[in-house]
Amino acid sequence: MPTATTPAGLLLTPGAGADREHPTLRAVEDRLAAHDPPLPVERVDFPYRTAGKRAPDRPPVAIAHVRAETEALAARLGVPTDRLLLGGRSYGGRMCSMAVAQGLPAAGLVLLSYPLHPPGKPDKLRTEHFGELDLPVLFVSGDRDPFGSPEELAEHTAAIPGPVTRTTLRGAHDVKAVDDVADAVAEWIDSL
């Protein structure tokens, strides 16, 4: 039976080179539809994608879009945004985490293949906002991800004040075992 603290839904966003139909996002949605109780999932595209552009939106545009989509999903479900989980793959998850760091209330973050740094550039970290993430955060990444190794993730996610769960699966940045990713998300939601 859902309680007032049970997440009421999940907003999922794609990576920079994909859209809302990415197999990983679809697998997570399918898994959570079969969850007990089912959890509503909204997969959304970023403005650049719907406009037919190739270059991803700059963070201010993407973060504003995450905020608007989160508020719209919360309104449809009749709950405040702090009852929603936010996340996505790579760029999408990063934009959701930045939106939360900038004050968007959420129940937790689901960060799939988080881009800790550009490949081959471990000094260009994308972690400056981690200290503002005082909520549960799930990281699901491949063991050979060039955007951040499991060891790098363990080191840098220590800056997150909220509870952090890291799940490492076989694979690179685009983990092919999408059902394993979906299972990791479902198990983490059960632990909340």
C-alpha positions as CSV (number, residue, x, y, z in Angstrom):
1,M,0.0,0.0,0.0
2,P,1.6,3.4,-1.0
3,T,2.2,5.8,1.8
4,A,2.7,9.6,1.9
5,T,6.4,9.0,1.5
6,T,6.3,6.4,-1.3
7,P,7.5,7.8,-4.6
8,A,4.4,8.7,-6.7
9,G,6.1,8.6,-10.1
10,L,9.4,8.8,-12.1
11,L,10.4,11.4,-14.7
12,L,13.0,9.9,-17.1
13,T,15.2,11.9,-19.5
14,P,17.5,10.6,-22.3
15,G,21.2,11.1,-22.9
16,A,22.4,13.7,-25.3
17,G,22.5,11.4,-28.4
18,A,19.2,9.8,-27.8
19,D,15.5,10.4,-27.3
20,R,12.8,9.3,-24.9
21,E,12.5,6.0,-26.8
22,H,16.0,4.8,-25.7
23,P,15.8,1.1,-24.9
24,T,17.1,1.6,-21.3
25,L,14.4,4.2,-20.5
26,R,11.7,1.9,-22.0
27,A,13.0,-1.0,-20.0
28,V,12.8,1.0,-16.8
29,E,9.2,2.1,-17.6
30,D,8.2,-1.5,-18.5
31,R,9.7,-2.9,-15.3
32,L,8.0,-0.2,-13.1
33,A,4.7,-0.8,-14.8
34,A,4.9,-4.4,-13.6
35,H,6.0,-3.3,-10.1
36,D,3.8,-3.8,-7.1
37,P,2.4,-1.3,-6.9
38,P,3.0,0.0,-10.4
39,L,4.9,3.3,-10.5
40,P,3.9,5.8,-13.2
41,V,6.9,6.7,-15.5
42,E,7.0,9.7,-17.8
43,R,9.7,9.6,-20.5
44,V,10.4,13.1,-21.9
45,D,12.6,14.6,-24.6
46,F,14.6,17.8,-24.2
47,P,13.6,20.9,-26.3
48,Y,16.6,20.5,-28.8
49,R,15.4,17.0,-29.7
50,T,11.7,18.0,-30.3
51,A,13.0,20.9,-32.4
52,G,15.0,18.5,-34.5
53,K,18.4,19.9,-33.5
54,R,21.5,17.7,-32.9
55,A,23.3,19.7,-30.2
56,P,22.0,19.3,-26.7
57,D,20.5,22.2,-24.9
58,R,22.7,24.3,-22.6
59,P,22.1,23.5,-18.9
60,P,19.9,26.6,-18.1
61,V,17.4,25.5,-20.9
62,A,17.6,21.8,-20.0
63,I,17.2,22.5,-16.3
64,A,14.2,24.8,-16.9
65,H,12.7,22.0,-19.0
66,V,13.2,19.4,-16.3
67,R,11.5,21.7,-13.8
68,A,8.5,22.4,-16.1
69,E,8.1,18.7,-16.9
70,T,8.4,17.7,-13.2
71,E,5.8,20.2,-12.2
72,A,3.5,19.0,-15.0
73,L,3.9,15.4,-14.0
74,A,3.3,16.3,-10.3
75,A,0.1,18.2,-11.3
76,R,-1.2,15.2,-13.3
77,L,-0.6,12.9,-10.4
78,G,-2.0,15.3,-7.8
79,V,1.2,15.3,-5.7
80,P,4.0,17.8,-4.9
81,T,7.2,17.4,-6.8
82,D,9.0,16.0,-3.7
83,R,7.0,12.8,-4.2
84,L,8.6,12.3,-7.6
85,L,11.8,10.5,-8.6
86,L,13.8,12.3,-11.3
87,G,16.6,11.0,-13.5
88,G,17.7,9.5,-16.8
89,R,20.7,8.5,-18.8
90,S,23.9,10.4,-19.0
91,Y,23.2,14.0,-19.9
92,G,19.5,13.6,-18.9
93,G,20.4,12.4,-15.4
94,R,23.0,15.1,-15.0
95,M,20.4,17.8,-15.9
96,C,17.9,16.3,-13.4
97,S,20.6,16.3,-10.7
98,M,21.5,19.9,-11.4
99,A,17.8,20.9,-11.3
100,V,17.5,19.3,-7.8
101,A,20.8,21.0,-6.7
102,Q,19.2,24.3,-7.8
103,G,16.2,23.7,-5.5
104,L,13.7,21.5,-7.4
105,P,12.2,19.2,-4.6
106,A,12.3,15.5,-5.5
107,A,12.0,12.2,-3.7
108,G,15.3,10.9,-5.2
109,L,17.5,10.7,-8.3
110,V,17.9,7.8,-10.7
111,L,21.2,8.4,-12.5
112,L,21.9,5.9,-15.3
113,S,25.4,6.0,-16.8
114,Y,26.1,9.4,-15.1
115,P,28.8,11.3,-17.1
116,L,31.2,12.0,-14.3
117,H,33.7,13.5,-16.8
118,P,34.2,13.5,-20.6
119,P,36.0,10.4,-21.8
120,G,39.8,10.7,-21.3
121,K,39.4,13.9,-19.3
122,P,39.1,12.9,-15.7
123,D,40.2,16.4,-14.6
124,K,37.0,17.9,-16.2
125,L,34.6,16.7,-13.5
126,R,30.8,17.3,-13.6
127,T,30.4,17.1,-9.8
128,E,30.3,20.7,-8.6
129,H,26.7,20.4,-7.6
130,F,27.0,17.1,-5.7
131,G,27.2,18.8,-2.3
132,E,23.6,20.1,-2.8
133,L,22.1,16.6,-3.3
134,D,20.6,15.9,0.1
135,L,18.2,13.1,-1.1
136,P,18.5,9.4,-2.0
137,V,20.6,9.0,-5.2
138,L,21.0,5.8,-7.3
139,F,23.9,5.5,-9.8
140,V,23.7,2.6,-12.2
141,S,26.9,2.4,-14.4
142,G,28.9,0.0,-16.6
143,D,32.2,-1.4,-15.2
144,R,34.0,0.0,-18.3
145,D,32.3,3.4,-18.6
146,P,34.8,5.9,-20.1
147,F,32.7,8.7,-18.5
148,G,33.6,7.5,-15.0
149,S,35.0,4.2,-13.6
150,P,33.4,2.6,-10.6
151,E,36.4,3.8,-8.5
152,E,36.0,7.3,-9.7
153,L,32.2,7.3,-8.9
154,A,32.9,5.9,-5.4
155,E,35.4,8.7,-4.8
156,H,33.4,11.6,-6.1
157,T,29.9,10.6,-4.9
158,A,31.2,10.7,-1.4
159,A,30.5,14.5,-1.6
160,I,26.7,13.8,-1.8
161,P,25.1,14.3,1.6
162,G,22.1,12.2,0.8
163,P,22.2,8.3,0.8
164,V,24.0,7.0,-2.3
165,T,23.6,3.6,-3.9
166,R,26.0,2.6,-6.6
167,T,25.2,-0.4,-8.8
168,T,27.9,-1.6,-11.3
169,L,26.9,-3.7,-14.2
170,R,28.9,-5.3,-17.0
171,G,29.3,-2.9,-19.9
172,A,30.5,0.5,-21.1
173,H,28.6,3.8,-21.2
174,D,25.6,2.3,-22.9
175,V,24.9,-0.8,-20.7
176,K,23.3,-3.3,-23.1
177,A,21.7,-5.4,-20.3
178,V,18.7,-3.0,-20.1
179,D,16.7,-5.5,-18.0
180,D,19.5,-5.5,-15.4
181,V,19.4,-1.7,-15.3
182,A,15.6,-1.8,-14.8
183,D,15.9,-4.4,-12.1
184,A,18.5,-2.3,-10.3
185,V,16.1,0.7,-10.4
186,A,13.1,-1.3,-9.1
187,E,15.2,-2.8,-6.3
188,W,16.4,0.6,-5.2
189,I,12.8,2.0,-5.2
190,D,11.8,-0.9,-3.0
191,S,14.6,0.0,-0.6
192,L,13.3,3.6,-0.1
